[in-house]
Amino acid sequence: MDVGEWLRGLGLEQYETAFREAEVGADVLPDLTDADLVELGVSLGNRKRLLKAVAALRGPAPQVPDEAERRQLTVMFCDLVGSTEISARLDPEDMRDVIRAYQDACSGVIARYDGFVARFMGDGILAYFGFPRAHEDEAERAIRSGLDIAEAVAKLETAARRKLAVRVGIATGIVVVGDLIGQGPAQERDVVGETPNLAARLQGLAAPGTVVIAESTMRLVGRTFDLQPLGVHTLKGFETPVPIWSVLRDARTSTRFEAFRSQGLSPMVNRESETALLRDRWRRARNGEGQVVLVFGEAGIGKSRIVAALTEHAAASPHVAISYQCSPHHVNEALYPILSEIRRTAGLVGDEPASTKLDKLEAMITRFGLSAGEFAPLLAGALSIPTAGRYPALDLTPAEQKERTIVALVLLIAARARRTPALALLEDAHWIDPTSLVVLGRFFEQMPALSALMVITARPEFNPPWDAGPNLSIVQLAPLPREEATDMVRGVAGGKALPAAILDEIIVKTDGVPLFVEELTKTVMESGLLREEGDSYQLISARTPIAIPSTLQDSLLARLDRLNSVKDIAQIGAAIGREFSHSLLEEVAAIPDRALVDALDKLIAANIIHRRGDPPEAVYTFKHALLRDAAYQLMIRGRRRDVHRGIVDVLESRFPQIVEAQPEIAAMHHEHGGNPARAADYYRLAGGRAAARSANVEALAYLNDGLRVIESLPSGAERDRLELQVQLQRAGALRSTKGYSAPETGDAIRRAHALSQSVGEPSQLLLTLAGLYAYHLVRSETIRAKEIAAELLALARQQGDTNYIMIGLRSTGCVQFQLGHQLAALDHFEQSLALYDPVTHGPLAPSFGLDHKEVAASFRSTTLWLLGRPVQAEASQQEALSHAEDLKHLPSICQALIYSALLRVLSRDHPGVIESATQGRHLARRLSFDLMEHGASFFLAAARRGEAAPEDLLPEMLNAANLWWGTGARQYQGYVLTVIAETYLDAGQPDEGLAVVAQAKELLEATDERWAEPELYRVEGMLLLALPERRIADGEACLRRAIAVARDHAALSWELRAAVDLARLLAELGRAGEGKALVDGVYRRFEEGFDSVDLAAARAILAPHVSPA
């Protein structure tokens, strides 16, 4: 807008000269005060007319929300320096004029930057930036306002000609703002939080005429301003010292991107095709075929980043760089981006004499090969540089001068591209002024003949007025796919991996917008939630939802505040979730349907939400998860609580099918609605539903949520009963994810056991005993497991509870197995399986973590193999797997596969191990079942002993074993160590193998897990025989001990294996007949499995006298 045209439209053209001489442009008009107009020589009546027109320019004041809101606010506190001394020297009426002029000057500047004057306090002024309407750059607006206020007040003086000065303090933070306090004329909007206090304290530290800012503000403005650190100060009311900065001046950065990316650029990902297009257009431009590229994309999508990549590429060849930056503060200032670039290129400094500026301007024009006498008067006029005495006055009408100036600017831009290729960048064209658009349009007409590339970045709302042509290309930047967003997160995290849950939250909340990804990742890195461990980060405390970064708060709130009249609907939708249905919103909002549709249409038009389908079946989704978070967080806690209560009331009364299918939704709303007991019960139901479909990670998350809200309930029997139910389900989910022996599993089941003894039903006490038994068994605390199993079976029989008699028999069988009592173990497994009923007991699998029949049949399988019944063992294991598959209970299927792999490791069926363990590991990873995954990995490594060099396998085996034991499990550790020791034997490293054997023997004595004890002695004997000095007597003794212990255990398979090795040794010693007799005695006790590896080895010793069957 041209000031002269505006004045002529008001019939006040007589003031045009005064306005131009005072450098009053379109950007200043909205801030004019009565005092300003007096200084300009405007009469009283015309002052009134002008002030009305100025008010119209400002537009309607933003609507103040009816309710208090929680939002990020930048607070400015201004104080007039020496007001007490001034008032003592002035007449009260004169002092009133001083205060009025001071307040007018400050409030005018604040209004120009769309701030909100909250309170006049005599010589102090409290102003908010970000309320009642936010902009994406509130901290910058506040600082610019502070600098302009300091300058404006410095021009004021008292009746005694004393100059005035102001101190300004600025801070940013989360506050609650909007509550009405006081009554009548004294009523005002209050703000609660430490930010206003901090701003006031900072004001007291500022020197006269300066602006001091807090760290919270400094972090939001990058290098937009030149700052001077003032050190760390201890402030009254603040526990920790506060670092502060003084703002010196506006920094001379050419673009907003440069100002905010001073710490270096993040790696650019997934922009190969766009980068290739820009490079191609630059190549064409350098060859004399001028090009224009429009790069479109929403805020933060990476427009400036891709332009920066082009700039880096172009630096390899000589060229002219031209940079135009549009600004939200100068949308109505004619030619702002073009004139700003001229000021930078010519080196013009604000407080220089006019003659110096003209000298620099002429030098620049001459450098570009143009006539200074022709161009300088026009450019000086546009730049508001006085030219009196230097050039003749321009005898042109305003319209003619404007046209001549546009032509001059087009020629100036074109001249820079005639000698050397030019790369021109126009950033943020959505903020461009109309006159600059005209200049660019004229320039584009000359582009085909120039060696120039103009790249223009803009948000989607920018509608370019130029026709598409062969020299115009358009690039639309899309969000990053998940893989590239993940790469970006890792890049910001210094190449280290974040915990999966944190990474997932970042990816979901940022929707592939690179700026969001970068800022949210930085927020996580600075949150104190993570600890660096090697090449990754680990959580060090309970995870909480990631807060919206302060760097994004303003831009997100700005989008919502533009729709203040329908923000309430957005907030209700946000409370429902990122996605919400029309039918549910309609019931909760309780407003006429037409009004609701209109409100939703406005939110859709503003790109806040998207709609799928038509009302009333429509479903709405927030465009960004962070937009949903911003809308939700605007509500103070009381308002949120009321909204959540309204939502859950409607869900339970009108949409019970949703509650039944997704109880976690009702749980969340009850929790945030202030009803923790109902919330905990719904979380328990959600956990049960998830566990029933083997989604145990999700089940555990729901149950942990339930436990968390239970903590807020008052102590008492009701709370304990609710916690008992949740802990019992948690224990089941933990068994299926962390494993039976994990510390978390033990904590859950011990807590449940304690609660069951005080408030539980008998069945709940039995359930906790079953859990405690399993915990100790898998930790190989065999004697303790034996005691609990006996208690469980006795109590079950006392109660006449067939379910738990079955479980108690199975538990006793598992203990007998570990103790090496294989016949007793088999008897208990058979009794337990005889009591199993698929209809009754199958549905119990999610509660226990695994199905009882699968567990009993798998253990029975191993027992049968040890007893020398390999065919029956295979049948039992297949029965376990088939039954688990019939139940479709994934954790049970997973364990059945791992036990299949164990059976085949025992029987030396290496291809069978690979098949079962590979399937089991894949499923374990799907289920996050760490115990089973690491067991499978060990078995896979062990199965390769025949095909890979044993010394190469050992690191893999040891790593898998350590991961396995890292879950807390010690069950099977003795056997695993035995396999590792035998691998050292294969590798020709008997000393290392014997060290492992010693470790296994110590473990055996500590745990009483003896089922693989015979195998341990066999391997020890073979290692002794492999020593360079061949300790034959000791080796033979170990082999004979293996046979003796195997006989004691009725472990025929172990006995045969040891007998074969001993027979080979005896043959070396010339006692082959003794060895054959020993093997023959064991071999003849087998009734099946004659095609197995071990029986074939026995026949090789007995041949040719023995047939396979």
NORHUBEL-V847450 format. One record per residue. N is the residue number from 0. OMEGA is omega in radians with two decimals (* if undefined). Layout:
n->[N/N]
omega->[OMEGA/OMEGA]
This chain:
n->[0/1/2/3/4/5/6/7/8/9/10/11/12/13/14/15/16/17/18/19/20/21/22/23/24/25/26/27/28/29/30/31/32/33/34/35/36/37/38/39/40/41/42/43/44/45/46/47/48/49/50/51/52/53/54/55/56/57/58/59/60/61/62/63/64/65/66/67/68/69/70/71/72/73/74/75/76/77/78/79/80/81/82/83/84/85/86/87/88/89/90/91/92/93/94/95/96/97/98/99/100/101/102/103/104/105/106/107/108/109/110/111/112/113/114/115/116/117/118/119/120/121/122/123/124/125/126/127/128/129/130/131/132/133/134/135/136/137/138/139/140/141/142/143/144/145/146/147/148/149/150/151/152/153/154/155/156/157/158/159/160/161/162/163/164/165/166/167/168/169/170/171/172/173/174/175/176/177/178/179/180/181/182/183/184/185/186/187/188/189/190/191/192/193/194/195/196/197/198/199/200/201/202/203/204/205/206/207/208/209/210/211/212/213/214/215/216/217/218/219/220/221/222/223/224/225/226/227/228/229/230/231/232/233/234/235/236/237/238/239/240/241/242/243/244/245/246/247/248/249/250/251/252/253/254/255/256/257/258/259/260/261/262/263/264/265/266/267/268/269/270/271/272/273/274/275/276/277/278/279/280/281/282/283/284/285/286/287/288/289/290/291/292/293/294/295/296/297/298/299/300/301/302/303/304/305/306/307/308/309/310/311/312/313/314/315/316/317/318/319/320/321/322/323/324/325/326/327/328/329/330/331/332/333/334/335/336/337/338/339/340/341/342/343/344/345/346/347/348/349/350/351/352/353/354/355/356/357/358/359/360/361/362/363/364/365/366/367/368/369/370/371/372/373/374/375/376/377/378/379/380/381/382/383/384/385/386/387/388/389/390/391/392/393/394/395/396/397/398/399/400/401/402/403/404/405/406/407/408/409/410/411/412/413/414/415/416/417/418/419/420/421/422/423/424/425/426/427/428/429/430/431/432/433/434/435/436/437/438/439/440/441/442/443/444/445/446/447/448/449/450/451/452/453/454/455/456/457/458/459/460/461/462/463/464/465/466/467/468/469/470/471/472/473/474/475/476/477/478/479/480/481/482/483/484/485/486/487/488/489/490/491/492/493/494/495/496/497/498/499/500/501/502/503/504/505/506/507/508/509/510/511/512/513/514/515/516/517/518/519/520/521/522/523/524/525/526/527/528/529/530/531/532/533/534/535/536/537/538/539/540/541/542/543/544/545/546/547/548/549/550/551/552/553/554/555/556/557/558/559/560/561/562/563/564/565/566/567/568/569/570/571/572/573/574/575/576/577/578/579/580/581/582/583/584/585/586/587/588/589/590/591/592/593/594/595/596/597/598/599/600/601/602/603/604/605/606/607/608/609/610/611/612/613/614/615/616/617/618/619/620/621/622/623/624/625/626/627/628/629/630/631/632/633/634/635/636/637/638/639/640/641/642/643/644/645/646/647/648/649/650/651/652/653/654/655/656/657/658/659/660/661/662/663/664/665/666/667/668/669/670/671/672/673/674/675/676/677/678/679/680/681/682/683/684/685/686/687/688/689/690/691/692/693/694/695/696/697/698/699/700/701/702/703/704/705/706/707/708/709/710/711/712/713/714/715/716/717/718/719/720/721/722/723/724/725/726/727/728/729/730/731/732/733/734/735/736/737/738/739/740/741/742/743/744/745/746/747/748/749/750/751/752/753/754/755/756/757/758/759/760/761/762/763/764/765/766/767/768/769/770/771/772/773/774/775/776/777/778/779/780/781/782/783/784/785/786/787/788/789/790/791/792/793/794/795/796/797/798/799/800/801/802/803/804/805/806/807/808/809/810/811/812/813/814/815/816/817/818/819/820/821/822/823/824/825/826/827/828/829/830/831/832/833/834/835/836/837/838/839/840/841/842/843/844/845/846/847/848/849/850/851/852/853/854/855/856/857/858/859/860/861/862/863/864/865/866/867/868/869/870/871/872/873/874/875/876/877/878/879/880/881/882/883/884/885/886/887/888/889/890/891/892/893/894/895/896/897/898/899/900/901/902/903/904/905/906/907/908/909/910/911/912/913/914/915/916/917/918/919/920/921/922/923/924/925/926/927/928/929/930/931/932/933/934/935/936/937/938/939/940/941/942/943/944/945/946/947/948/949/950/951/952/953/954/955/956/957/958/959/960/961/962/963/964/965/966/967/968/969/970/971/972/973/974/975/976/977/978/979/980/981/982/983/984/985/986/987/988/989/990/991/992/993/994/995/996/997/998/999/1000/1001/1002/1003/1004/1005/1006/1007/1008/1009/1010/1011/1012/1013/1014/1015/1016/1017/1018/1019/1020/1021/1022/1023/1024/1025/1026/1027/1028/1029/1030/1031/1032/1033/1034/1035/1036/1037/1038/1039/1040/1041/1042/1043/1044/1045/1046/1047/1048/1049/1050/1051/1052/1053/1054/1055/1056/1057/1058/1059/1060/1061/1062/1063/1064/1065/1066/1067/1068/1069/1070/1071/1072/1073/1074/1075/1076/1077/1078/1079/1080/1081/1082/1083/1084/1085/1086/1087/1088/1089/1090/1091/1092/1093/1094/1095/1096/1097/1098/1099/1100/1101/1102/1103/1104/1105/1106/1107/1108]
omega->[3.11/-3.09/-3.14/3.11/-3.14/3.13/3.13/3.10/3.12/-3.07/-3.08/-3.09/-3.13/-3.11/-3.05/-3.13/3.14/-3.14/-3.09/3.13/3.11/3.13/3.06/3.12/-3.12/-3.12/-3.08/-3.05/-3.07/-3.06/-3.09/3.10/3.11/-3.14/3.10/-3.10/3.05/-3.13/3.13/3.09/-3.13/-3.14/-3.06/-3.09/3.13/3.05/3.13/-3.13/-3.13/-3.12/3.06/3.13/3.09/3.12/3.13/3.10/-3.11/-3.11/-3.12/3.09/3.13/-3.12/3.12/-3.12/3.13/-3.08/3.07/3.14/3.05/-3.07/3.04/-3.08/2.94/-3.03/3.10/3.08/-3.14/3.11/3.12/-3.07/3.02/-3.07/-3.14/3.13/-3.14/-3.10/3.13/-3.07/-3.06/2.96/-3.11/3.13/3.09/3.11/3.08/3.13/3.11/-3.12/-3.13/3.13/3.11/-3.14/3.10/-3.13/-3.10/-3.08/3.09/3.12/-3.14/3.13/-3.13/3.13/3.05/3.02/-3.06/3.09/-3.07/-3.01/2.91/-3.12/-3.09/3.13/3.12/3.12/3.07/-3.11/3.13/2.99/-3.04/3.08/0.03/3.12/-3.11/2.96/-3.05/-3.06/-3.03/3.14/3.10/3.12/-3.12/-3.13/3.11/3.09/3.13/3.12/-3.14/3.09/3.12/3.13/-3.10/-3.11/3.12/3.12/3.12/3.07/-3.12/3.09/3.14/3.11/3.08/-3.14/3.13/3.09/-3.08/2.95/-3.10/3.03/-3.08/3.08/-3.12/3.09/3.11/-3.14/2.90/-3.02/3.01/3.11/3.06/3.06/-3.10/-3.12/3.06/-3.09/-3.11/-3.10/-3.13/3.13/-3.08/3.04/-3.09/-3.11/-3.07/-3.04/3.11/3.11/3.13/3.12/3.14/3.12/-3.14/3.10/-3.14/-3.14/-3.09/3.00/3.11/3.10/-3.09/-3.14/3.11/-3.08/3.09/3.12/-3.13/3.10/-3.12/-3.10/-3.07/-3.05/3.08/3.12/3.12/-3.13/2.98/-3.06/3.06/3.12/3.10/3.08/-3.11/-3.05/3.03/-3.06/3.12/3.12/-3.13/-3.01/-3.09/3.09/-3.01/3.03/-3.11/-3.14/2.99/3.13/-3.09/-3.05/3.02/3.12/-3.09/3.02/-3.04/-3.11/3.06/3.14/3.12/-3.12/-3.05/3.13/-3.08/-3.08/-3.12/-3.07/2.99/3.10/3.13/-3.10/2.99/3.07/-3.04/-3.07/3.14/3.11/3.13/3.13/-3.14/3.12/3.11/-3.14/3.08/3.09/3.12/-3.12/3.14/3.13/3.05/3.14/-3.04/-3.06/3.00/3.09/3.04/3.12/-3.11/3.04/-3.14/-3.13/3.08/-3.04/3.07/-3.13/-3.11/-3.14/-3.14/3.06/3.10/3.10/3.08/3.13/3.11/3.13/-3.09/-3.10/-3.12/-3.13/-3.12/3.10/3.05/3.12/3.12/-3.06/3.08/3.14/3.06/-3.05/3.09/-3.13/-3.03/-3.12/-3.09/3.14/-3.05/3.02/-3.04/-3.07/-3.09/-3.14/3.09/3.13/3.10/3.13/3.14/-3.07/-3.14/-3.13/-3.12/3.13/-2.95/-3.01/3.10/3.00/-3.13/-3.11/3.12/3.11/-3.14/3.09/-3.13/-3.13/3.13/3.14/3.14/-3.11/3.13/3.13/-3.13/3.05/-3.13/-3.10/3.13/-3.12/-3.12/-2.99/-3.02/-3.14/-3.13/-3.13/3.11/3.10/3.13/-3.11/3.14/3.06/3.12/-3.10/-3.07/3.12/-3.10/-3.13/3.03/3.10/3.12/-3.13/-3.06/2.99/3.10/-3.12/3.12/3.13/3.11/-3.12/3.14/3.13/3.11/3.12/-3.13/-3.13/3.11/3.13/3.13/3.13/-3.11/-3.12/-3.09/-3.11/-3.06/-3.09/-3.09/3.08/-3.09/3.02/-3.10/3.14/3.03/-3.08/3.01/-3.11/3.08/3.08/-3.06/3.10/-3.06/-3.09/3.08/3.09/3.13/3.13/-3.12/3.11/3.10/-3.12/-3.11/3.11/3.14/-3.01/-3.04/-3.09/-3.06/3.03/-3.04/2.99/3.05/3.08/-3.09/3.07/-3.11/3.03/-3.02/-3.08/3.14/-3.13/-3.05/-3.11/-3.06/3.09/3.06/3.14/-3.08/-3.13/-3.11/3.09/3.14/3.10/3.07/-3.13/3.14/3.07/3.13/2.98/-3.06/-3.07/-3.12/3.08/3.09/3.08/-3.13/3.09/-3.14/3.12/3.12/-3.13/3.08/3.11/-3.12/-3.10/3.05/3.04/-3.03/-3.10/3.12/3.13/-3.13/-3.13/3.11/-3.10/-3.11/-3.04/-3.03/3.03/3.07/3.10/-3.00/3.14/3.11/3.14/-3.08/-3.06/3.13/3.10/3.10/3.11/3.12/-3.10/-3.10/-2.99/-3.06/-3.13/-2.96/3.02/-3.12/3.11/3.14/-3.09/-3.14/3.03/3.12/3.08/3.11/3.09/3.14/-3.09/3.04/3.13/-3.12/-3.13/3.04/3.12/3.12/-3.13/-3.14/-3.05/-3.04/-3.08/3.12/3.13/-3.14/-3.14/-3.14/-3.08/3.08/-3.10/-3.02/-3.06/-3.12/-3.11/3.14/3.12/3.10/-3.12/3.08/3.09/3.14/3.11/3.07/3.13/3.12/3.09/-3.13/-3.10/3.10/-3.06/3.12/3.13/-3.13/-3.13/-3.07/-3.08/3.09/3.02/-3.13/-3.05/-3.12/3.12/3.13/3.14/3.12/-3.14/3.14/3.09/3.11/3.12/3.10/-3.14/-3.14/3.11/3.05/3.13/3.01/-3.14/3.06/-3.09/-3.10/3.09/0.07/-3.14/-3.04/3.02/-3.08/3.13/3.03/-3.10/3.11/3.07/-3.13/3.03/3.08/3.13/-3.12/3.12/-3.12/-3.05/3.02/-3.10/3.03/-2.98/-3.13/3.11/3.11/-3.11/-3.14/-3.13/3.14/3.10/3.11/-3.12/-3.07/3.05/3.13/3.13/-3.07/-3.08/-3.03/-3.07/-3.10/3.14/3.09/-3.12/-3.13/-3.09/-3.09/-3.11/3.13/3.11/3.09/3.13/-3.11/-3.11/3.06/3.14/-3.10/3.05/3.05/3.12/-3.02/-3.11/3.10/3.14/-3.11/-3.13/3.10/3.07/3.09/3.11/3.13/3.10/3.12/3.13/-3.14/-3.14/-3.12/3.09/3.09/3.05/-2.96/3.07/3.10/3.12/-3.13/3.12/3.12/-3.09/3.04/3.06/3.12/3.13/-3.14/-3.11/3.07/-3.13/-3.13/-3.14/3.08/3.14/3.12/-3.06/-3.12/3.10/-3.11/3.13/3.13/3.13/3.13/3.14/-3.12/-3.11/3.11/3.12/3.10/-3.12/3.11/3.13/3.12/3.11/-3.07/3.12/-3.12/-3.09/-3.09/-2.97/-3.09/3.11/3.13/3.12/3.12/3.12/-3.10/-3.06/3.08/3.11/3.12/3.14/3.13/3.14/-3.10/3.14/-3.12/-3.05/-3.00/2.99/3.11/-3.13/3.12/3.07/3.10/3.14/3.14/3.07/3.09/3.12/3.13/3.10/-3.08/3.13/-3.10/3.13/-3.07/3.02/-3.14/2.99/-2.83/-3.09/3.09/3.10/3.12/-3.14/-3.10/3.11/3.11/3.11/3.13/-3.09/3.14/-3.13/3.12/3.12/3.11/-3.13/-3.06/-3.08/-3.07/3.14/-3.05/2.95/3.08/-3.11/3.13/3.09/3.11/-3.14/3.11/3.10/3.14/3.12/3.13/3.08/-3.09/3.12/-3.13/-3.13/-2.92/3.12/3.10/3.12/-3.11/-3.14/3.14/3.11/-3.13/3.12/-3.12/-3.11/3.12/3.14/-3.05/3.08/-3.08/-3.10/-3.10/-2.95/3.12/-3.12/-3.12/-3.03/-3.13/-3.13/-3.09/-3.10/3.14/3.12/-3.06/-3.13/3.13/-3.12/-3.09/-3.12/3.11/3.10/3.10/3.14/3.14/3.13/-3.14/3.11/3.14/-3.13/3.12/3.14/-3.01/-3.14/3.09/3.11/3.13/3.13/3.13/-3.14/3.09/3.08/3.12/-3.10/-3.12/3.13/3.13/3.12/3.09/3.12/-3.05/3.11/-2.93/3.11/3.11/3.06/-3.12/-3.12/3.12/3.10/-3.13/3.09/3.01/3.10/3.10/3.14/-3.08/2.99/3.13/-3.08/3.09/3.06/-2.99/3.07/3.11/3.08/-3.07/-3.14/-3.08/-3.08/3.11/3.11/-3.12/-3.14/3.11/-3.14/3.12/3.12/3.08/-3.06/-3.02/-3.10/-2.97/-3.11/-3.11/3.14/-3.07/3.03/3.12/-3.14/3.11/-3.12/3.11/3.11/3.14/-3.10/-3.10/-3.09/-3.12/-3.03/-3.11/3.10/-3.07/3.14/3.07/-3.12/-3.01/3.11/3.13/3.14/-3.13/3.13/3.13/3.14/-3.13/3.07/3.11/-3.11/3.11/3.08/-3.09/-3.11/2.99/3.06/-3.12/-3.13/3.11/3.12/3.12/3.10/3.10/3.10/3.12/3.13/3.13/3.08/3.03/3.08/3.11/-3.10/-3.12/-3.14/-3.05/3.13/3.11/3.12/3.13/3.07/3.11/3.10/3.13/3.09/-3.13/-3.14/3.06/3.14/-3.14/-3.13/-3.11/-2.99/-3.04/3.01/-2.89/-3.04/3.14/-3.10/3.13/-3.14/3.12/-3.14/3.10/-3.13/3.10/3.12/-3.14/3.09/3.11/3.12/-3.09/3.12/3.13/-3.13/3.10/3.13/-2.98/-3.09/3.13/3.13/3.13/-3.14/3.13/-3.14/3.11/3.09/3.10/-3.13/-3.10/-3.14/3.11/3.10/-3.14/3.14/-2.99/-3.10/-3.03/-3.11/3.08/-3.11/-3.13/-3.08/3.13/3.14/3.12/-3.14/3.13/3.11/3.12/3.11/-3.12/3.10/3.10/-3.07/3.13/-3.10/-3.04/-3.12/3.10/-3.13/3.14/3.13/3.13/-3.12/-3.11/-3.13/3.12/-3.07/-3.06/3.12/3.08/3.12/-3.08/3.05/-3.03/3.09/-3.11/-3.12/-3.07/3.12/3.06/3.11/3.10/-3.14/3.12/3.10/-3.09/-3.05/0.09/-2.98/-3.01/3.07/-3.11/-3.08/*]
